[in-house]
Amino acid sequence: MRLWFADLALGVRLALGGGRTSWVRLALTGAGIGLGVAVLLAASSVTTVLTERAERQSAAGPVVDENASRGQASGDVLHMTFWNTDYRGVAITGNFVRGTGPGAPVPPGVSRVPGDGEIFVSPALAELLAGPDGELLRARFPQQVVGTIAQGGLIAPHDLKFYAGDASVGHDGENAIIGFGGEVTDRELEPVLILLIMVGSVALLFPVLVFVGITTRLAGAERDRRLAALRLVGAGSQRVRRIAAGEALLGAFVGLAVGAALFSTARQFVEEIQLLGISVFVDDLTPWPPLAVLIAVLVPVMAVLTSVIAMRRTVVEPLGVVRRTKPVRRVLWWRVVPIALGVAALLTQAGAFGGEVVQGSDVLVIGGVILLLLGIPVLLPWVVERAVGRLRGGAPSWQLAIRRLQLESGTAARVVGGVAVVLAGGIALQSVLASTQTRIVDRPTPEADKGRIVVSLQDSPPDATDRTADLLARSAGVQRALPMRTVTFQTGPNEFHMATVGSCEALRTQAALPGCRDGDTFYVDPGSSRGSDRPKLEPGQEVSVLLYSDSGEQEGPKWTVPAFTEVARPDDTSMYRYGLLVTPAAARDLPVDPDNASVLVQVDPDRPDIAEHVRNALAPMTWRAYTSYFGEVDVTERVKEFESIRQALLAGSLVTLLLAGASLLVLALEQVRERRRPLAVLAASGVPRGALSRSLLWQNAVPLLLALVVAVGVGGGLAVLLLRIISAPIVLDWAGIGLLSGASALLVVIVTLLSLPSLRRATGALGLRSE
């Protein structure tokens, strides 16, 4: 054991004992590994973020008094009604509350129940209301701000949320709250979304591990020559490996320290960052302890394994390494094994995620994706070596670059190998997203009608609809305000129909009517358009009107369907209603629930912020009025889940791409530093610096082009296999492939430009100095 520690300590001394050069190499290694560790620590915090968000969301869930719903109140309760509004495309949600006494439960995040005319707002909403951008919004919140909602009552730092006190809040049993908090419910996602999450996690995190492994190979040729010299003077092969492990461990531990410092520093600013609509609290961004321990163990192990595997030629042929001879040609057979195993694993899961329930193995899918992506950095050195070995001739800068690649192409392949992994994972993700988007979204988003706004009223007196219409008609930019009412009735078991009551002017906005006067009734058949086989309504048919009360839905009085004229369905079915269209004279004896009243508002779509002005006109109605603007198309919960996952994947791709650029820069700087002597000799011999700069660009561009070919092939193949797993049509996102390829090429160009100052210093006279 003492010999082991002595050899490890010798490796550390060799890594530190080379003077300024060794320290620069160690700093670059620590920076490269540190960037990867910081990203891994951020990824390991996702579990904590999701858990904390779910617990806060559960803590804010109201607990309804079951006795109050039966008319038997049990002490002080909090009556609460939910309300939401939009402001320039951003949703604002909250609750209007009224406590019945001092014992009423207090919502989480606030110090007390707000009184009538008081409001607690989230910090983000308070900032919006106080700033110049919230000038139009302030009319909707005339209450006195008495405090802000603490973190315990919010899901994310940028939540726009409020609790407002209102003495007019109803006191039915369904909104009598006796407390807050409940069980954390797990959301069940569709198999397609589960597959997207798994593939996205692997495609975003596995490149980070590749970058960490590549960074441990910094100054590999110099280290190999140093260890080969030890091997020539009598050190055994096992001892040389232990010395190499000591050097790798030092760089890994420095990288862990740098990564922890970077993560801790960046964590303090996380609340100020909103990336594609995603934001988190500082306290939430805490690595899950088991994953943090795994990272602390995995990084040194990867460093040691990478170092030991890379020095196999040093142990077997130390003399060849010392003499800097051309390396032995790489073999192909074992480099295609990971790709073959990955394809075999994914083929066994064909169709397993295509139904409503997952029928496959998560382990096989994740393992197959990892093996395919692993095959890229493994295969790329062989591809680069074979391709550049056949290139001849060209300009001096081209010949310098190609000759350098022919002598040692492994470093160049490693430099672009990590980018190729990012590119292949991005191609697979974008193709799966493009193919599944039409499957997740129920139907294409209808063309927005920016001239229509619907105002829905709840718990309002019978004359509230007309008063609201008059209020809106006097607002600037409103062309017409047409009151309407909706009635639901039942014709048989599980057979429900709807009737819309309104003036002829209002009904003409719902269907193309041949002619209309008060007393007429029309019918728009919903059957074939909705895939329903329920029977059509018939004139003279007796139906049961459904009414709603504190105890829920109840069967109300009978009503006889009047004679009607059947009209054709409108082409744009997203903005119109089906069923009966009844004028007021034909609906005199038809009872209407107050919660089913609405006002159709036709506005001037060219007027700026017209929807905000309409919402401000409804401010006196507070929680009784909801607005639905067809210019702001609503989406279903499934679409929202899909969009949130896509946003998270895009945010992760951005972070991974930035990491790729940073790692490339570190590797390029080390490559220039390692070749400073030959570069200085070339410059002293009369080679222009411009030619050397162009040779550096070609030296990075040629492996990149080959990496793009390999990445597109592997990424496209991975996309096809994944689409077979979810039984989706084979669609390759060529636009996304082109965009990602162009971004990768631009990344290499930027890295080359940033490395030019280092090249200028290396080609100076001091570069000829020898110690």
BADOKE-806577 format. One record per residue (C-alpha): residue in one letter; x, y, z. Coordinates in steps of 0.2 Angstrom, whole numbers, plus 2048, in hexadecimal, padded with zeros to 3 digits. Each point is the difference from the previous one (the first is absolute). Example, Ala and Ser with C-alpha at 12.3 -4.5 7.8 and 13.67 -1.06 7.14 Angstrom:
a83E7EA827
s8068117FD
// end
This chain:
m800800800
r80F80C804
l8067FD7EE
w7EF8047F9
f80081180A
a8128037FB
d7FC7FE7ED
l7F180B801
a80A80D809
l80D7FF7F3
g7F38037F3
v7FA80F809
r812807801
l8037FD7ED
a7EF8097FC
l80680F80B
g8128007FE
g8028067EE
g7FF812805
r7F580D7F8
t7FC7F47F2
s7F97F380C
w7F680D809
v7F88067F0
r7FC7EE7FB
l7F87FD811
a7F68107FF
l7F97FB7EF
t7FC7EF806
g7F780680F
a7F680D7F6
g7FB7F37F3
i7FB7F380D
g7F880E80C
l7F48057F2
g7FA7EE7FE
v7FE7FE813
a7F7810801
v7F37FA7F3
l7FF7EF808
l7FC808811
a7F380B7F8
a7F87F07F8
s8017F7811
s7F580E807
v7F27FD7F5
t7F97F280C
t80080D80E
v7F880D7F6
l7F27F57FA
t7FD7FA812
e800811808
r7F48077F2
a7F47F1803
e800802813
r7FD8137FE
q7F27FD7F4
s7F87F380B
a80280B80F
a7F680E7F7
g7F27F37FC
p7F0805809
v7F77F380C
v7ED8027FE
d7F57FF80F
e7F57F17FC
n7F380580E
a7FE8117F8
s7FC7F87EF
r7F17F880A
g7FB810808
q8097FC811
a80E80C802
s80D7FB80D
g808810806
d80980E7F7
v8037FD7EE
l8088097F1
h7F58027F1
m80B8017F1
t7FD8017ED
f80D7FE7F3
w80380E7F2
n80C8027F2
t80480E7F4
d80C8027F2
y80B80F7FD
r8098027EF
g8017ED7FE
v8057FC812
a7F57F780C
i7FC808811
t7F77F480D
g7F9802811
n7F27FF80C
f7F380B808
v7FD7FB812
r7F580580E
g8037F9812
t7F17FD80B
g80A803810
p811801809
g8017ED7FF
a7FF8007ED
p80F7F77F8
v80E80B7F9
p8067FC7EE
p8137FA7FF
g80C80E7FD
v7F680E808
s800806812
r7ED802802
v7EF7FF7F6
p7FF8107F6
g7F180B805
d7F48087F4
g80980B7F4
e8117F9804
i80C7F57F6
f8107F6802
v80A7FF7EF
s80F7F57FB
p81080A7FF
a8007FE7ED
l7EE8077FF
a80480E80C
e80F8057F5
l7F58007F0
l7F380B808
a80C80C806
g80A8017F0
p7FB80A7F0
d7FC7F07F7
g7F17FD80C
e7F78107FE
l7F27F87F7
l7FF7F280C
r7FE80B810
a7EE8037FC
r7FC7EE803
f808800811
p7F9810809
q8027F7811
q80D80680D
v80F7F5800
v8047FB812
g80E7F47FD
t8087F37F4
i7FE7EE7FF
a80F7F6807
q8097F27F7
g7F57F3809
g7F18067F6
l8088007EF
i8067F37F3
a80D80B7F8
p808811803
h7F88087F1
d7EE7FA804
l7F380D7FE
k7F47FC80E
f7F580980D
y7F47FE80F
a7F380E800
g7F380380E
d7EE8027FA
a7F180180B
s7F57FB7F1
v8077EF7FE
g7F27F3800
h7FE7F480F
d7FB7EF7F8
g8067F0807
e80C7FD7F2
n80B80E804
a8007FF813
i8137FC804
i8057FA811
g8137FE7FC
f80D7FE7F3
g80B7F27FB
g7FE7EE7FA
e8097F17F9
v80C8037F2
t7F97F87F0
d80B7F97F3
r7FC8057EE
e7FE7F27F4
l8078047EF
e7FD7F87F0
p80D7F37FA
v80680C7F2
l80380E80D
i80A7F480B
l80B7FB7F1
l8038127FC
i806803812
m80B7F1800
v8088037EF
g802813804
s8087FC811
v80D7F47F8
a80380B7F1
l80380F80B
l80A7F880E
f80A7F37F7
p80A80D7F6
v805808810
l8087F0805
v8097FF7F0
f807812802
v8067FB811
g8097F07F9
i80780A7F2
t80780E80C
t80A7F380A
r80A7FD7F0
l8068117FF
a8138007FC
g7FF7EE7FD
a80F7FF7F4
e80B80980D
r7FA7F580E
d8037F07F6
r8128057FC
r803804812
l7F97EF806
a8097F77F2
a810807806
l7FC7F8811
r7FC7F07F8
l8118007F7
v80A803810
g7F87F0808
a7EF804807
g7F47F27FE
s7F08017F6
q7F57FF810
r80A80E808
v7FF80B7F1
r7ED7FE800
r800805812
i80A8107FD
a7F58047F1
a7F17FE80C
g80880C80C
e80180D7F3
a7EE7FD7FA
l7F9801812
l808810803
g7F88087F1
a7EF7F8805
f801806812
v8048127FA
g7F27FE7F3
l7F47FB80E
a80580F80A
v7FE80C7F2
g7EF7F97FB
a7F9801812
a806812800
l7F88047EF
f7F07F8805
s7FF809811
t8048117F8
a7F37FE7F2
r7F37F980C
q7FF811808
f7FA8087F0
v7F47F27FB
e7F080A805
e80480E7F4
i8017F47F1
q7F17FB7F7
l8057F47F2
l7F27FC7F4
g7F380380D
i8097F580D
s806808811
v8047F8811
f803806812
v812800806
d7FB7F480E
d7F97F47F4
l8107FF7F6
t8087F480C
p8087F07F9
w7F87F0806
p80D7F880C
p8017EF7F8
l8038087EF
a80C80C807
v80A7F1808
l7FF7F77F0
i80780F7F6
a80E80280D
v8057ED7FD
l7FC7FF7EE
v80B80F7FA
p8117F9808
v7FC7EF7FA
m7FD8067EE
a81080A801
v80A7F1805
l7F87F47F4
t80280C7F1
s812803805
v8057EE802
i7F77FA7F0
a80880E7F6
m8127FB805
r7FF7EE7FB
r80D8047F2
t80B80980C
v8017EF80A
v8037F57F1
e80A80B7F5
p80980D80B
l80E8037F3
g7F58047F2
v7F780D80B
v810808805
r8068027EE
r7EF8087FB
t7FE7F37F2
k7EF7FF7F6
p7F47F680B
v7FA7EF7FA
r7F18007F5
r7EF7FE80A
v7F67F17FE
l7ED8017FC
w7F87F0806
w7FE804813
r7FB8127FC
v7EF7FB7F8
v7FC7F480F
p7F780E80A
i7F68057F1
a7FB7EE7FC
l7FB7FD812
g7F6810801
v7F67FC7F0
a7FC7EF806
a7FA806811
l7F580D7F8
l7F97F47F3
t7F97F580E
q7F580E806
a7F78047EF
g7EE805804
a8037FF813
f7FC812803
g7F38027F2
g7F07FC80A
e7F780880F
v80B7F680D
v8137FD800
q8047EE7FB
g8138017FE
s80F80180B
d807811805
v8117F9803
l8017F97EE
v7FB8107F8
i80C80B80A
g80E7F37FE
g7FD7FF7ED
v8018137FF
i81080180A
l8087F37F6
l7FC8087F0
l806811806
l8107F8807
g8047F97EF
i8028117F9
p810805809
v8067EF7FF
l7FE7FF7ED
l8058117FC
p8137FE802
w8007F27F4
v7F680A7F3
v80B80F802
e8107F67FE
r7FA7F77F0
a7F98107F8
v80F80B803
g80C7F27FB
r7FA8027EE
l8018137FE
r80E8087F6
g8058117F9
g7F8810802
a805811807
p80E80180D
s7F480380F
w7F67F17FA
q8107F57FF
l805805811
a7EF7FC807
i7FF7EF7F7
r8127FB804
r7FC803812
l7F07F6800
q80A7F27F7
l80D80080E
e7F480080E
s7ED8017FD
g7FA7F9811
t800811809
a7F78097F1
a7F37F2800
r7FE801813
v7FE8137FF
v7F07FE7F4
g7FA7F0807
g7F780880E
v7F780C7F4
a7FC7F17F5
v7F77F880F
v7F6810804
l7FB8017ED
a7FB7EE7FF
g7F580180F
g7F98107FA
i7FB7F97EF
a7F87F1808
l7F680B80C
q7FA80C7F3
s7FB7F27F5
v7F67F880D
l7F8810805
a7FB8047EE
s7F87EF7FE
t7F7800810
q7FA812800
t7F17FC7F5
r7FC7F180B
i80180A811
v7F680F7F9
d7EE7FB7FE
r7FE80A7F0
p80980E7F7
t7FE811809
p7F280A7F8
e8038117F8
a7FE80C80E
d7F180C7FE
k807810809
g7EF8087FE
r7F67F680C
i8017FF813
v7F47F680B
v7FC805811
s7F97F280C
l7F7805810
q7FE7F680F
d7F480180F
s7F88107F9
p7EE806801
p7F57FE7F1
d8038127FA
a8137FF802
t8017FB7EE
d7F880F7F9
r80980C80C
t8107F97FB
a7FC8027ED
d7FC812803
l81080280A
l80A7F97F2
a7F78097F2
r806811807
s8127FA800
a80C8077F2
g8047F37F2
v7F07F6804
q7F57FE7F0
r7F27F5808
a7FC7F8810
l7F37F27FE
p7F97F780F
m7FE7ED7FF
r7FA7F280C
t8047EE7FF
v7F47F2806
t8057ED802
f7F27F37FF
q7FF7ED7FF
t7F67F57F5
g8067EF806
p80D7F780A
n8118087FC
e7F780A7F2
f803813803
h7FD80F7F4
m802812801
a7F680F7FC
t8068127FD
v7F480E803
g8038117F9
s7FA80D7F4
c8007FE7ED
e80F80B7FF
a8097F580D
l7FB7EF7F8
r8068067EF
t812800808
q7FE7ED804
a7FA7FA7EF
a7FB8057EF
l7ED803801
p7F48017F1
g7F680D809
c7FB804812
r7F380980A
d7FB7FF812
g7F77EF803
d80B7F67F4
t80A7F1805
f80E7F87F7
y80A7F0802
v8137FC7FC
d8027ED800
p8107FC80A
g8007ED7FC
s80B7FD7F1
s80D80D804
r8047F9811
g7FF7EE7FC
s7F07FE80A
d7F27F37FC
r7F380880C
p7EF8037F9
k7FB8117F9
l7F480B809
e7EE8007F9
p7F380E801
g7F37FD80D
q80C7F580A
e7FF802813
v811802809
s806803812
v809810803
l80F7FE80B
l80380D80E
y80F80280C
s7FF803813
d80B7FE80F
s7FD7ED800
g8057FF7EE
e7F77FC7F0
q7EE7FE801
e7F27FB7F4
g7F580F7FE
p7EF8037F8
k7FA7F97EF
w80180A7F0
t7F97FC7EF
v80B8037F1
p7F880D7F4
a7FF7FE7EE
f8118057F8
t8098027F0
e8107F67FE
v80F8097FA
a8117FA7F9
r80F7FF80B
p80C80E7FF
d8117FC7F8
d80A80880F
t7F97F580E
s80C80680D
m7F7811803
y7ED7FB7FF
r7F47F6809
y7F67F17FC
g7EE7FB805
l7F180B801
l8008127FC
v7F1808808
t7FA8127FF
p7F9808810
a7ED7FE7FC
a8027ED7FD
a8097FE811
r7F480980B
d7FD7F180B
l8127F97FF
p809802811
v8128067FF
d80D7FD80D
p809810805
d8117F87FD
n7FC7FD7EE
a7FE8127FB
s80D8087F4
v80380F7F5
l8077FF7EE
v80B8107FD
q8058057EF
v80F80C800
d80B8097F5
p80F7F47FE
d80C80E7FA
r7FE80A810
p80F7FE80B
d7FD7F6810
i7EE7FE7FC
a7FE7F080B
e80880980E
h7F480F7FF
v7F17F4800
r8077F780F
n802810809
a7EE8057FC
l7FB7F0809
a80A80580F
p7F080480B
m7FA7EE7FD
t8107F9808
w7FF7ED802
r7EF7FF7F8
a8068037EE
y80C7F57F6
t8078067EF
s8047F47F1
y8098097F2
f8017F67F0
g8108097FC
e8087F780E
v7FD7EE7FB
d7FE7F480F
v8087EF800
t7FC7F0809
e8097F880F
r8087F37F4
v80780E7F5
k80680A80F
e8097F1807
f8087FD7EF
e8058137FE
s807800812
i80B7F07FC
r8058087EF
q805810809
a80A7F780D
l8097F67F2
l8048107F7
a807808810
g80A7F1803
s8077FF7EE
l805813802
v80A7FC810
t8087F17F8
l8058097F0
l80780E80B
l80A7F3809
a8067F97F0
g8068117FB
a809802810
s8087EF800
l8058027EE
l809810804
v8097F880F
l8067F27F4
a80580C7F2
l80A80A80C
e8097F1807
q8037FA7EE
v8098107FB
r80A800811
e8067EF7FC
r8068047EF
r807811804
r8127FA7FB
p7FC7FA7EF
l7F580F7FD
a80E80C805
v80D7F77F5
l7F48027F1
a7FD812804
a813803802
s8037F77EF
g7F580D7F7
v7EF7F8800
p7F380E801
r7F5801810
g7F18017F4
a8047EF7F9
l8037F9811
s7EF807805
r7F77F87F1
s8097F0803
l7F9800812
l7EE8037F9
w8027F27F3
q8077F480E
n7F0803809
a7F48017F1
v8057EF7F8
p7FD7F580F
l7F080A803
l7F97FC7EF
l8047EE802
a7F8801811
l7F08087F9
v7FF7F17F3
v8017F480E
a7F580980C
v7F28027F2
g8017EE7FC
v8007FA812
g7F380D806
g7F47FC7F1
g8027EE803
l7FC803813
a7F180A7FB
v7F97F27F5
l8027F380D
l7F880B80D
l7F18047F5
r7FE7ED7FD
i7FF7FF813
i7F180C801
s7F87F97F0
a8018127F8
p8038047EE
i8128017FB
v8038137FE
l811808800
d801812805
w80C8067F2
a7FE812804
g8057FC812
i80E7F67FA
g80680E7F5
l7FE80C80F
l80A7F580C
s80E7FD7F3
g8028127FC
a800804813
s80E7F3803
a80A8077F1
l7FE812807
l8057FA811
v8117F97F9
v8038107F6
i7FD80B810
v80C7F480A
t80D8027F3
l7FF813800
l801800813
s8107F57FF
l80980C7F4
p80780B80E
s8087F0808
l8077FC7EF
r8078117FE
r8097FE811
a8067EF7FB
t8088057F0
g80A80E808
a813800803
l7FE7F9812
g7F87F17F9
l8117FA7FA
r807800812
s8057F0807
e8027FB812
// end
